[in-house]
Amino acid sequence: MNQNKTVQGYSFTPPFVKGGWGGFFKATVQLRPHKSPPAPLYKGGGAKQSLNAYMRGFTLIEVLIAMTLLSIMVVLLFASLKICAQSWEKGESKIEAVNEVAVIYNFFQRHLSAAKPLWDDFSVANQKTFSFHGDAQSLQFVGEFPASAGRGGLQLFSIQQQEVQDNQDVDGTQINVILTPFFPVSEGQEIQKEEVILLKHVKHFSVSYLGIDDTGEVGWQNEWVERETLPRLVKINIGRDDGMYWPDMVVELKVANDTAGLATQDTDAPEEDPEMPDDGSDDTGVME
């Protein structure tokens, strides 16, 4: 007869004592783990259901919610990167435009302000023309390049606005500068003529000149032709296709202002009186 008993998952065998089960409560109980599997967590289930409960994963709704949150975070990240890239491009475009204005301004300040008042009596036989002349859309003057530039000596600058038709990279018009040696070259030597694009995407280009007109008054004029002197100031107005504002560039011609200053000093000098007063002295200032 099996006398093993089970109490709350543990089995024990009461020791043999006299008096039968009555002596059980007086003896020391020896407990040991029961070898049977633990009771299931859910009613009516077995060991398989208990194992599945411990290995429970994510539901489909939880996975969809996680994917949705991840998608939102990725969209926000790419939107922030796009805004940063656009801001960077705008900053680069602004810096490039400012640098372009500075380059054009420095070009006119360096070369136009140092224009030479020279006469050309060798290009056309029996004809003498002044080197500086221009109208509302073009300008021509003589400047000097340093020897380190590769085109040393006096150069004839021809600045004009030109329409672009065949070039697909540039739309509208552009400002070109043509460089030609002012003095004639020796026989058998080719003329080193060079054309450079000064500015692209030009909407309008106008030049005006400050000087004395035919009536003797000083004012701005739209052309400077058949003159024998340089204008005092040259104003250049440029407009771009992108609508960016370009301030008027006013260039002072140094040689013209120096000549005008000398003429003013000669005019303001007091005239000598040809008739000397008869004060009884001779030309040496000694009294007779």
Secondary structure as the mmCIF struct_conf table of DSSP 4:
data_model
#
loop_
_struct_conf.conf_type_id
_struct_conf.id
_struct_conf.beg_label_comp_id
_struct_conf.beg_label_asym_id
_struct_conf.beg_label_seq_id
_struct_conf.end_label_comp_id
_struct_conf.end_label_asym_id
_struct_conf.end_label_seq_id
STRN STRN1 LYS A 5 VAL A 7
TURN_TY1_P TURN_TY1_P1 GLN A 8 GLY A 9
STRN STRN2 TYR A 10 PHE A 12
HELX_LH_PP_P HELX_LH_PP_P1 PRO A 14 PHE A 16
TURN_TY1_P TURN_TY1_P2 LYS A 18 GLY A 19
HELX_RH_3T_P HELX_RH_3T_P1 GLY A 20 LYS A 26
BEND BEND1 ALA A 27 ALA A 27
HELX_LH_PP_P HELX_LH_PP_P2 THR A 28 VAL A 29
STRN STRN3 LEU A 31 PRO A 33
BEND BEND2 SER A 36 SER A 36
HELX_LH_PP_P HELX_LH_PP_P3 PRO A 37 PRO A 40
BEND BEND3 LEU A 41 TYR A 42
TURN_TY1_P TURN_TY1_P3 LYS A 43 GLY A 44
HELX_RH_AL_P HELX_RH_AL_P1 ALA A 47 TYR A 54
TURN_TY1_P TURN_TY1_P4 MET A 55 MET A 55
HELX_RH_AL_P HELX_RH_AL_P2 LEU A 60 PHE A 107
HELX_RH_PI_P HELX_RH_PI_P1 PHE A 108 LEU A 112
TURN_TY1_P TURN_TY1_P5 SER A 113 ALA A 114
STRN STRN4 TRP A 119 ASP A 120
BEND BEND4 PHE A 122 VAL A 124
TURN_TY1_P TURN_TY1_P6 ALA A 125 ASN A 126
STRN STRN5 THR A 129 PHE A 130
BEND BEND5 SER A 131 SER A 131
STRN STRN6 HIS A 133 GLY A 134
BEND BEND6 ALA A 136 GLN A 137
STRN STRN7 SER A 138 PHE A 145
HELX_RH_3T_P HELX_RH_3T_P2 ALA A 147 ALA A 149
BEND BEND7 GLY A 150 ARG A 151
STRN STRN8 GLY A 153 GLU A 163
BEND BEND8 GLN A 165 ASP A 166
BEND BEND9 GLN A 168 ASP A 169
BEND BEND10 GLY A 172 GLY A 172
STRN STRN9 THR A 173 PRO A 181
BEND BEND11 PHE A 182 PHE A 183
HELX_LH_PP_P HELX_LH_PP_P4 PRO A 184 SER A 186
TURN_TY1_P TURN_TY1_P7 GLU A 187 GLY A 188
STRN STRN10 GLU A 194 ILE A 212
TURN_TY1_P TURN_TY1_P8 ASP A 214 THR A 215
BEND BEND12 GLY A 216 GLY A 216
STRN STRN11 VAL A 218 GLN A 221
BEND BEND13 ASN A 222 ASN A 222
STRN STRN12 TRP A 224 TRP A 224
BEND BEND14 GLU A 226 GLU A 226
BEND BEND15 GLU A 228 THR A 229
BEND BEND16 ARG A 232 ARG A 232
STRN STRN13 LEU A 233 ARG A 240
TURN_TY1_P TURN_TY1_P9 ASP A 241 ASP A 242
HELX_LH_PP_P HELX_LH_PP_P5 PRO A 247 ASP A 248
STRN STRN14 MET A 249 GLU A 252
HELX_RH_AL_P HELX_RH_AL_P3 LYS A 254 ASP A 268
BEND BEND17 ALA A 269 ALA A 269
HELX_LH_PP_P HELX_LH_PP_P6 PRO A 270 ASP A 273
BEND BEND18 PRO A 274 GLU A 275
BEND BEND19 ASP A 279 GLY A 280
STRN STRN15 SER A 281 SER A 281
TURN_TY1_P TURN_TY1_P10 ASP A 283 THR A 284
BEND BEND20 GLY A 285 GLY A 285
STRN STRN16 MET A 287 MET A 287
#
